[in-house]
Amino acid sequence: MRKLLKYTALLFILVIGYLGCTNFQKFIIISGLSAKWVASGIFVAERTQWSIEESDSDFSPITWAKNEVDLQDKSVSTSVFGLQERKAIYRKGLGTVVTNDGFDPDIPYLSPNRQRVANNLEFPYGDLPQKDTIFSNVNYDDLEKVVVDYFNENDETNTTRSLLIVYRNQIIAEKYADGFDKDSKMLGWSMSKSILSAVYGVMEQQGRIGKDDFAPIESWKNDGRSKITINNLLQMNSGLEWEEDYTKICDVTEMLYVASDMTKPQLKKPLIGKSNETWNYSSGTTNLLSGILRQQLKSHQEYLDFWYAELIDKIGMNSMVLEADLAGNYVASSYAWANTRDWAKFGLLYLNKGNWNGKQILSEDWVKYTATPTNGSKGIYGAQFWLNAGGHLIDVPKDMYMASGYQGQYVFIIPSKELVIVRMGVNYNNTKELLKKRPVKENEIEAVVEFELKNKANNILLAQILSTLN
């Protein structure tokens, strides 16, 4: 019996050792991802550990991770089968970040100065309730049925957390899933890219940088990358190499859960296509743009403040939190949090052609540029926004464009209908299907058209909403 126990224990040790060796990098990413998600959920979104683990991260292989929360230290320590422990910490004003072996918690860090202005204006220009406004061309009974049915259809998987419909600057429908309300901060994932695009619009409006300028990167000056412009980066048709596949260890997963400075991974990539011709979706490109923006400002403090002072706080997105990497750069590819109404304000800025209550935050030309199809994208992408210019959503106006996050977070902007529609949630079923069937890089466009834009759920929802407007 003793021999059996001894051999069993030895076998267990060998198995764990084998798993640790063969899955070293995979476990590092899983534990980093889980620590980050749980930490942000608790310390940014103010949710419980249980609610996050039961809904946000309840899928394999993330369920392999075990999270230990320290409320006093505002941190989460996570390991996979007891291996590869990672720690995520909360930093005031910067959200949470996964640390590394060289991290020193005693070193002070800069955080953004916020100018949250409370005013006595109604939504969207303030946070006071709107006066009842009845539009004679809106069938409110049909609209309510569309919204209720939409939540019921998503009830089993609890994927939809909020749906907000704004028509002519007025909220005409709003609903939240159990456990969420108008104050709940929700992660936008790649809708964060659209925030960065808007910041560049502000920079151009102020004459600080032009979209047609060459990217100011010293290491590119003596090779073909020297011809890459800010426009090419914003439109993701720089021709640079990048792999964006969340099902495996690759450029994007290593950047988000291993890299200390997320502005650098794309910086080091070679050209594999032609600038202004080869479209390739890349979160690394967006974070590279975040780093370039830092270069244009005098100090790191000015960089941290600019996004809020010149855009976010200026349009009253007071709930928004931009999370930063260990180097203090905003992770513009993925980590912007805000409540649903504040995401709607962002959409309304574009619907109103860059004007916010009489102030021109973005030029009309920039808004038009944002929704102009990128060369090589077959009409599906603009400047860090997705488009319907090619009519991929067949029952939706072609002028619709959107900020989009990979789990089904959307800010739909439909100028011809004077509508902004925000849908927040965690569509794991759709995400898994997209990633499972994602083709090789040369078919990237076809993959996006098939799974991102030709989305039956989006097409049905938007068509149903539009049908309630006479």
N, C-alpha and C positions, 0 to 999 in steps of 0.2 A: 504494500500500500504506500509506504514511504517512497519507494522507487517511482511509483506511478505519479505521485504528487510532485516529486522532484523533476521527472521528465515533462510533466504538464507545465510546471512553472518555467522550465527551460524553453519549452516550445513557445510559451506565451511571450517570453522575453525575445526570442528569435523573431517571432511574428511582428512584435512591436518594433524591433530594430529594423526589420525589412521594410515595414511600412514607413518608418521614419526616414530611411535612406532613399527609397524610391519616390516618396512623395514630399521630400523636403521643401521644395519651392511651392508646391501646391498647398501644403499645410500652412506655410507662411502667409500666402494670399488669403486662404480661407479664414484663418484666425484674425488677420488684419481687417478683412472685410467685416466680419462679425463684430469685432470690437468697435469698429467705426460706426456701423449701423446702430448698434445698441447705445453707444455713448451719445450719438447725435439725437437719437430718439428720446433719450431720457433728459439730456441737459440742454438741448436746443428746442425740441418739440414738446418737452414736458409731459411725456407719456410714461407708462410703466414698463419695466423690463418684460413682464409677462405679455403685455399687448404687442410689443415689438417682436418677441420671439414666436408668438403664436400666429402672427399675420405677416409681418414684413420679411422675416428670415426663416419661415417655416418651409424650407425646401432643401433638398439634397444638392450638394454636399454641405451646405451651410449648417445644417442641423447636426453635423459632426462636432461643431464647436461648443465649448462650454464657457459661458461668460460669468465673470465675478465682478459685481458692481460695488464700487466704493463711493458712497454718496458724500462722505466727508471730503475725500480727495478729489471728487468729481472725475472719476476715471473708471475704465472698464478693462479688466485683464482677461484675455481669452486664449485658450489653447485647444488643440485638436487631439483627442485621445491622450491628453497630458503632454503633448509635444508642441514645440514651436510657439511658445507663449508670446503674444503681442499685447501691447497696452495702448489704449486710446485715452487721451486726456482732454478736458475742456479748458479752453482759454477764453476769458471774457472778451466778447466782441469779435472773436475769430472762430467760434464754434469748436468742433473737436477735431483732433488729428491723431494719427497713429504715430507713436514715437519709435525711435531706433536706439541702438546701443549707445550712441554718442549723445543722446539727449540729456540735457541738464535742466531739471525743473526750476533750479534757483536762478537761472539767467533770466533777467527781465525781458519782456517783449512789448512791442508796440501794438496798440489796438486802435481801431478807427474812432474818431470823434463823430458823434451823431448829433444831428440837429432836428430831432423829432419835434415838429411844431404842431401843437394842438390848436385847432381853430374851430370856429362855430359854423362851418360850412357842412352841407350835406354831402353824402357820397355822390360822385367819386372824389370831389375836391376836398373833402373832409371825411370824418368818420361818424357824423351825426346821421340818424335815420332820414331817409328821403320822405318828402311829402308824397302822399298818394297821387300817382299820375296814371290815368287810364287812357290807353291808346285805343282808339276805336277800331283800328285794323288788326288788333291782337285778339285772338280767340283764347281767352284765359283758361276756360274749362278744358279745351283740347291741350293746351300747353301743360297744365297741371297733370293731365293724364299721361302725357309723354314723359314727364319727369318721374312720376311715381312708377310707371311701368319700367322705366330704365333702371331704377334702383331695384325693383323686384326681380328683374332678369339677372341682376348682378348679385343678388342676395346670397346665393349658395356659396360663392367663393369670396364674398365680401370685398370685391375688387374696387368698387366705386366708393369714394369717401366724400366727395362733394361735387355738385353741379351748380353752376351759376350762369345765368343768362342775362346779359345787359343789352338793352335796346335803346338807342338814342340817349345814352348815358344814364338810363334808369334801369334798376334791377326789376326784371319782370318775372323771374323765377329763381329760387334758391333752395337747395336741399342738401342735408348732410346725413351721412350714415351714423349709426349709434356710436357714441364715443368721440365724435368730432363735431365742431361747430365753427362759426364764422371767425373765431379767434385762433383756431388750430393751425399751427405752422406745419406746412407740408413741403417735402423735398421736391424740387422741380426737376432734378436730374439734368438732362440736356437742355431744358428750358433755360438753364443758367447761361448757355452759349448765346442766347438771344439778348440776355442782359449785357454781356460783354459787347455784343454788336452795337447796342444802344450807347454804351460808354464811348465807343469809337466814334459814333455819330456826334456825340457831344464834343469830343476832341476835335473833330473836323469843323464843327460849327464854331468853335473857339479859335480855329486856326493853328492848333497845336500839332496836328498831323493830317496828312491827306491820304485818302485811300489809294491814290495812284503812286504814292511814294514807294521807293524800293525798301524792302525790309531792312532796318538798320542793324544787321548782324555781321560782325567783323569776320567771323570764321567762314562766312559764305562769299566773301568778296573776290576770291580768286578761283571760283568755279562756277558752274552753271546756275547755282542757287542765287547768285548775285542779281539775277533778273527777276526774282520773285518779289512781287509787290504786296503791300498790305491788302489790296483788293483780292489778290490770289489767295491769301491766307484766310480772309473773311469768307470767301466763297468756296474754300476747301478744294480749289483746283490748282494747287501749287505744283503738283507732280511729285511731291515728296512721298517716300515710303512710309507706310504706317499700317499696322494690323489692329483692327477693332473687332475683337471676338471675345465675348464675355464667358464663353464656355471653356476656355483653356488659359494657360499661361501665355501671355502675348504682350504686345506693347502696351495696350490700354490697362490690363489688369496689373501689370508690374508698375506702371506709372501711378495708378490710384492707390495701391496698397503696399508699395515697396519704396518708391522714390521719395526722397526728402524734399527735392526741389522739382516740382512738376512742370516747370517751364522749360526744362532742359531735354527731356527724351526726344521730342520732335526735332529739336535744334540739331541733333547729331545725325539725323537720318539723311541718306542720299536721295538724289533724284532718281525716280524710276519711270517718270513720264515727262510730259511737256507742260510747263507752266501755262496757265490760262486755257488748257485743253483737257487735262487729265483730272477728273473729279474723283476724290476719294475721301469718304467721311472719316474724320480724325479728331478725336478729343485732344490728342497731343497738339494739334494745330491751334486749338482754342487756348490752351494753356501757354503755348508759345506766345500768342498774342497778348496774353495777360502779362508775360514778362517784358515784351516790347513796350507795352503801355507804361510799365514801371520805369523804363529808361527815359521816357519823355518827360517825366516829372522830377522835380528837384530833389526830393527826399522820399524815403520809404513811408514816412508819415503822410506826406501829401498824396502818395499813391493810395494808401489805405483810406484816406478821407475823401478822395475825389469821387469815387463811385457813388458814395452816399450823398455828398454835398451837392454834386452837379446833376444827379439823376434820381437816385432812389428816394432820398428824403425830400427832394424837391417836388416829387409827385405823390408824396404822402404814403409811400410803401413802408410804413413805420415798423411793420413786423418783420421785414426782411433781414436775414442774416446770411452774409457771404462767408463761407468757411475757407480757411487758408491752410496751406501746407506748412511743413516744418520751417521752411525758409521765409514764411510770412507772405507768400504770394496767394492771391485769391485763386481757388480751384474753379476757374470759370467754365470748365467743361461740364461740371457735375454738381456742385455743392451750394446751390442757392435755396434758401428756405423762406417761405412766406405764407401767410394765410390766403385763402381763396380770393377774398375781395382785393387784396393787394396785388395778386397775380392779374386780376381783372383790370386794375388800374394801369398796369403795364400795357395790356392789350389796348386799352382806351387811348393811351398816348399815341399809339400807332394809328388807331382808327381816326383820331382827330388830327392826323398828318403832322405829328410832332408837337402840336400845341397843347399846353396844359393851362387851362383857365386864363388864357390870354397871353401866356409866355411861351415863346418858341424854344422848346428844349432841344428838339431835333429839327433840322431843316426839312422842308417838304421834299426836297431832292433826295435827302438821305432816306426818308421813308420809302420813296419810290425805288431807290436803289436797292433797299432791303428786299423788296418783293420782285426784283427783276431776276429772271432765271440765269443761273450760272452756266457758263460754257461747259459743255460736257456732262451736264446733269440731266439732260432730257426734260427740262422744265420742272424738276421737282425740288430744286434748292436755290435759295437766294444767298443773302449775307447772314449766315447763321440762323436762318429761318427756313422752314419747309414750305413749299408752294403747291398750289393746285393748278398751276398755269397750264399743265398738260391735260387737265380734266380727268385725272386718275380717280378722283372721287366724282363719280359720274352724275350724281344728283345734287351737287354742290357748285355754287358759282366759281368760275375759274379765277376770280380775283381773291378767293380765300387764301390766306397764308397763316402760318401758325408757328408758335414756339412749341416744341415737342420733347417730352422726356420718355426714356425707353420703357418705362413701366405703364405707359398710358396716361401721362400727365400732358395736358394740352391747354394752350390759350389759342383758340380759333379767332381770327380776325376776318370779318366779311364786310368790307367797305360798302359794297353795293346794297347790302341789307342793313347797314348801320348796326351791326351786331358784334358783340364780343361774347364768346362762350368759353367758360373755364371748366374743365373736367380734371379732377385729381383722384388718384387711386393707385393701386398696385396690381396691374394686369399680369400676373405671373404666367397664366396659361398662354396668353398671346406672345409673351416674351420668350417662353421656352420654345414655342413653335417657330418663332422667327429665328432664334439662334440655332435650333436643331437643323433647320433646312437652309441655313445661310450658305450660299455657294462660295466658290473660290473668288479671289480678289477681282479677277477680270470680269466677273459677272455682278459686280457690286451694284450697279445701277438697277439691274433687273431685280435684285434682291430687295432693294429699297422700295421700288415701285410695287412689287408683289405683296410685301408684308407690312410696310410702313404706311404707304399712302392708299393703296387699294384695300383699305381696312373696312370690311363690311359693317362692323359695329359703328365706326365713325360716320360712314356714309348714311347709314340708317338713322342714327341719332340726329345728325345735322339736317337731313332731309325732313325728318319729322318736325323738328323745331321750325324750320322754314315754312312748313305747311300750315303752321298756326298764325302766320302773318299774311293778312289779306292785301 
